[in-house]
Structures are given as structure tokens and as C-alpha cells.
């Protein structure tokens, strides 16, 4: 029997975000007949626990953290060299910026013949000083050049790199896919969300017909949540009917600034940061509208999940979001950072039940048709096999 080829997936953090979900989906679903899948990561978060529960071998790299320091970088170099030499993978598949660049350099030095990097977005698209963005663009370009192939999860992500020298033929687009999930019914989902905050429970018990806007996102500056909150405030200023609330499910470094904004706008009884909620997508039917006001985005799983739940959506016109939402057909696209426009979009949807129904049904059909997990996994497995055929 032919020996299995070893694939080593590498990712920086082990929390549960879009890149981590991507790694989990591949590790669990890639056919194992000819391939052995292992994962190397930093931390012992939810991704690590989920992988271990599925019997996937996990390598823990204590130096693989987001924060950069000379000591940590030296430790990471040593740990990656030790790992690659010990495990001798036939192919390494790198995810996230730090794991990508460092892993590609060390992989080449250790003689790994095939390297894939998946770009879940480019750090040079973030709101940073110009000199930082130029340095990041150079580092991303070097990562692409050091990799055999770079997977981008949207056409927009590919376009951001394709104009750079010698990159076009190294890029391949494989969009994220979603396995059909189970959603709790509206009443049960609302009851579960209400239990997460006493004031929210009080409000929802008093007004059964409450209009709820929801977001599933890490509390990170890239998610543009301050624009969403200000847009919701604009909506409230013109809405005088039933109780309305904006519920944000997720945790992250922007919690304190967002809490300050909520207090400043006197929205403590209207906007709720409910923290990380495991299996949060199951609760999507609690919402009347899904809002994703991102500043930058590659191809968000949360938007696919909202579509699978049949929710009308409002999203920024950035990155891969317009590849999911067709404006005024399966949702509403808004220029990023335009709080007033987010407010107007919410006002339109709150006043037009038929538009909400139509947008939700159209997006649900599009997600089911175009963004299937099986197709995404099959395309990635085909890429693995095509590259490994050339390994001696």
C-alpha cells in the first residue's frame, strides 16, 4: 500500500474565527485515503479542542502568537525548524499572515517541496500608516513568491495581489463553503439570547414583537462595529414603533472602546455586546436583519451563515462581500464607514417586510447554490493532489 502523504496545516491562533474555521473544515473533511492531515497552531483555544475531539493530531507551538517581539520570533524560528525536520511534511498549508511568511521561509530552508498559503485577507488593507502598509505589502508578496500556490478566498482578495510582479499564475481562488446547518426556531433562539443579559430579557419579555438586528463578529477594528452602532443609532432616531435592539455576538480587543461608544450614545438598553457564544450561528433566526459593517473583509463565513438562515442582510461593499450580496436583490450594500447609510438601510428593511422576505430567500438560494463546503473541500483536495503528484 502506498504511503500516505503528510499535509501539515499551520495557523497562528487557536481561537474560533474565520481562518480557524477554514483550517478545521479542511482538516476534518479532506479525504484521508491518500493523505494524513495534521495541524500546528499557537495556543489551546477552541480550534485545538475541536480538532482533538475529531482525532486530528495537533502540534502546539508556544511561540506562535500574534504579538511580535525579537525573543518570540527567535523561539518561533527554532520551533518551526524542529517541527518541519521532525515531521517531514510533504506539503505545508499556511494560514494567517505571521504563520504564512515565517512558515514559508522556514519551509524552504527545511526543504519542504510544496507550500500553500491561504490569504484570508491582506493586512495592507487595514487602516494603518502608509509605511506599515508598504512593508506589509512587501511581506505578503514575499510570502506569495515563496509559496508554490496561494489560495485566495475571494476574487477581490486575488485582485489585491494579482497586479504585483510574477504573482498572477501563483494565485488560485477557492471560495469558502458552508455545510447546511441547523437553526433554532425564532422563539427559542430569542429566549436563548435573552438569557445572556438581564436587561435584554426584560425588554424582550415586555415586547414580543421587538425588531432585532444582529452581528456575529470578532470585536476587532476591521469589523467596523462602531459604524454599525452609529448606524443603528441613526435608525433609532427615526424609528418610533416597537422596541429595537442591536445584538453583537463575539469577543475581542475592541470591547472597551465599543462599550464606551455605547455609553456615549446612551444605548445601554438598545445595544448589547453579548460576548462569545458557542454555536452562535444556530441563533441567527432570532434576528430580523443581519448587519456586517466591516472595514475590510475577505469572504466572511458569518454572511454565508446569515444567508443559510434566510436573513436579509446589510453589509459593507468591501472585499468579497459583494460576491455574496447582490445589492437590492439579496441584501443591501453600503459604503464602508457610512453610518448614516447603514441607518437608512435598516430603516428601509424595518419598514418593508416583503423586501426582507425576498432578500432573505434570494440570499439563501445563492448560498446553497454557490458556496457549498463539499465543493470548497474538493477543490482544495484537488490542489493538494495536483501538487503532490510532482513530489519525488
Buried (B, 14 or more C-beta within 10 A) or exposed (E): EEEEBBBBBBBBBBBBBBBBBBBBBBBBBBEEEEBBBBBBBBBEBBBBEBBEEEEBBBBBBEBBBEEEEEEBEEBBBEBBBEBBEEBEBBBBBBBBBBBBBBBBBBBEEBEBBBBBBBBBBBBBBBEEEEEEBEBBBEBBBBBBBBBBBBBBBBBBBBEBBBEBEEBEEBBBBBBBBBEEEEBBEBEBBBBBBBEBBEEBBEBBEEEEEBBBBBBBBBBBBBBBBBBBBBBBBBBBEEBEEEBBBBBBBBBBEBBEEBBEBBEEBEBEEBBBBBBBBEEBBBBBBBBBBBBBBBBBBBBBBBBBBBBBBBBBBBBBBBBBBBBBBBEEEBBBBBEBBBBEBBBBBBBBBBEEEEBBEBBBBBBBEBBBEBBBBEEBBBBBBEBBEEBBEEEE
